[in-house]
Amino acid sequence: MKNISSALLISALAFNYSCTTMKTTDKQEIPVPDSSLSSNPFMKKSKLQYEAPEFDKIKDEHFKPAFEFGLKQHDAEILAIANNPKAATFENTIVALEKSGEVLKRAIIVFSNLTSANTNPTLQALDEEFAPIFAGHSDKMYLNENLYKRIQSISENGLDSESKRLLQYYKQNFEIAGANLSAADKEKLKQINQEMASLSTQYSNKLLEARKEGGIIIDNVNELDGLSADEIAAAAADAKTAGKDGKYLLALQNTTQQPVLQNLTNRATREKVFKASWMRAENGGNSDTRETIEKLAKLRLKKAQVLGKNSFAEWKLQDQMAKTPDAAVKLMNQLATPAVETARREAKDIQDLIDQQKGGFKLEPWDWNFYAEQVRKAKFDLDENQIKPYFEITTVLEKGVFFAAEKFYGLTFKKRTDLPVYHPDVVTYEVFDHDGKSLAIYYLDFYTRDSKNGGAWMSNFVEQSYLLGTKPVIVNCYNYQKPAPGKPSLISYDDVTTIFHEFGHSIHGMFASQKYPSLSGTNVPRDFVEFPSQINEHWALDPVVLKNYAIHYETKQPIPQALVDKIKKAATFNQGYMTTELVSAAALDMDWHSVTSEGQLLPVLDFEKQSLKNHGFTLSTVPPRYHTPYFAHIWGGGYSAGYYAYLWSETLDSDAWEWIMKNGGLTRENGDRFRKYILSVGNSVDLNQAFRDFTGHDPDIKPLLRNRGFIK
């Protein structure tokens, strides 16, 4: 996942405005830091390579004064632009906006990454305090009539193509944000946006606590039968850290299903784990998210109505590739029917196995992964536990992910130990281009902890921009269980594809080649941003790449070809389940944001039940990938009315992948072409045209249906 929430925040702050009662003059005074701020690391550019954050100097107490000064400085800069007596030009208005807010952007980009990856009560309190302030800061710029008029008056004549694109981008953003509203409606919108920002931050903090509280404490090691000795040791270590010495802690991941359910033989333990996951954020008390969600849903509807749209989804999708909710729903419907039909057949296979074993019970969600793994073993003679020893996490990264990037793009990587990091688990690499020139700095944060949000994501610490003279500084975060000391970190094949996926986002950011930061790298529509990351997943199974990284951690022998063949034959196994859980979550998201009146907004659990029933997702054994109370993408992140984006992007990915395979696969020529037309253009071109330039045709859904095994 691209960390959209922080990306949107930083993008917005590139040209935010806060009204003041300050008297304007022809020359606006821009404040400079006084002596009390001299030791604050955010007041000036970092001296580290590519302005990487100085984590050895950054303290919690630096954020608030940096925010306060940064807001004042940015106010003054924007006032100088908005009230410039000279006629508006691209340089004195648009370029000036791109350059504004330097201190504020530096502070917020580090802050937003830390509140996702290594938060604490101080940062959480600051997040709640400043979320509405930043929302107001943004609104007062977008809703400023004088500034909007200046932007409208600028002609595209004489501008290069990227500058034209940026001008269009600003005009569209102002209009989508409500620049054409009446004064009264602008005031309504400001209040709504501030309330939404506060609630979204509260939701994220509640969910972090819910995930922490939801971890399952196991007293008797026999209840963990089926887990490996290393997994049990890690659970014991986690329990000790949590103050439960002598017990075992199974921490929750952010999805509905939990990885341990695949191996736990004790059905009662499986049920306990699943229900703890499912009910983590609906137990009452401070970590219950339902009331916050209901308030957010109502506010989003109000926002859409103030902006003249029927629903939040209609408002949100107007600058996406899909353009309308109907287009997104059409795609989901094309996948839903074959997915559910396939899942029903998969469920029958599992129930048949349970009956053959005289289980004496009906299949439940907590049984699916455990018995599906047995069905897979029977059908394909493939055991996940046979595979894991070949997937040691650092080897996967360096000999798999990095190796594929070297073969396809010519990149090389050098580990750096001299750059400060925000947590001891974080490792750093310098990335070099095919010509040997330094390209980017890359941070990697593998392991779960109570201070980190669930899931996996990519973010920028510094975005590429020729205008600002900056190069990419990027981080990937994951939530793998940290092994006990001295033990290897062995992961599943699904986890392997996640590492390739998130690095695909990083490649997208590393290859950014834009003048303007607002159009740079991964600052693209949500339903395009997952395309490069999904393409990168495919290299995990490429025979050349796989043989290079799938090395047994003990014997050091490469994975046998017979095992590789089994993995490939099983590639479409369980796709009915996986597609149904994904599409049902996307449909749920779209329904929450397609309501046109408050009367349609039922209590959270009732709304979800009705939504799933309406779409035909009635298989109780296949719950959505995210249950509404912990659907962080849409309530705490930037994917509201946008979770369909994974499916939209996968349509692009599957089609483009077929093109790559038909044209030689893992070649530098193909890598250079993909870099030229897709990875390096950011949002500086029409992305539908960019896809056509790469493949020679419009996107086709058939490759996606083939990929998932729904058609031949």
Salt bridges, closest charged atoms under 4 A:
GLU54 OE2 - LYS57 NZ 3.35
ASP75 OD1 - HIS137 ND1 3.62
GLU102 OE2 - ARG106 NH1 2.92
GLU129 OE2 - LYS64 NZ 3.10
GLU145 OE2 - LYS149 NZ 3.37
ASP185 OD1 - LYS188 NZ 3.66
GLU187 OE2 - LYS190 NZ 3.10
ASP219 OD1 - LYS247 NZ 2.79
GLU223 OE1 - LYS272 NZ 3.28
ASP230 OD1 - LYS487 NZ 3.71
GLU231 OE2 - LYS388 NZ 3.03
GLU271 OE2 - LYS275 NZ 2.60
GLU282 OE1 - HIS627 NE2 2.71
ASP288 OD2 - ARG290 NH2 2.70
GLU291 OE2 - LYS295 NZ 3.35
ASP349 OD2 - LYS379 NZ 3.15
ASP352 OD2 - LYS348 NZ 2.99
ASP367 OD2 - ARG267 NH2 2.72
ASP367 OD1 - ARG270 NH2 2.79
GLU373 OE1 - ARG376 NH2 2.79
ASP381 OD2 - LYS566 NZ 2.84
ASP383 OD1 - LYS377 NZ 3.69
GLU384 OE1 - ARG376 NH2 2.72
ASP418 OD1 - ARG416 NE 2.78
ASP425 OD2 - HIS423 ND1 3.75
ASP425 OD2 - ARG449 NH1 3.87
ASP425 OD1 - LYS482 NZ 2.81
GLU430 OE1 - ARG416 NH1 2.79
ASP433 OD2 - ARG675 NH2 2.86
ASP445 OD2 - ARG449 NH2 2.47
ASP445 OD1 - LYS452 NZ 3.04
GLU530 OE1 - HIS501 NE2 3.03
GLU530 OE1 - HIS505 NE2 3.02
GLU537 OE2 - HIS501 ND1 2.71
GLU581 OE2 - ARG625 NH1 3.35
ASP589 OD1 - HIS593 ND1 2.97
ASP591 OD2 - HIS615 NE2 2.90
GLU608 OE2 - HIS627 ND1 2.72
GLU650 OE1 - ARG708 NH2 2.70
ASP653 OD1 - HIS538 NE2 2.70
ASP655 OD1 - HIS697 NE2 2.87
GLU658 OE1 - LYS662 NZ 4.00
GLU658 OE2 - ARG706 NE 3.06
ASP672 OD1 - ARG668 NH2 3.01
ASP698 OD1 - ARG692 NH1 2.97
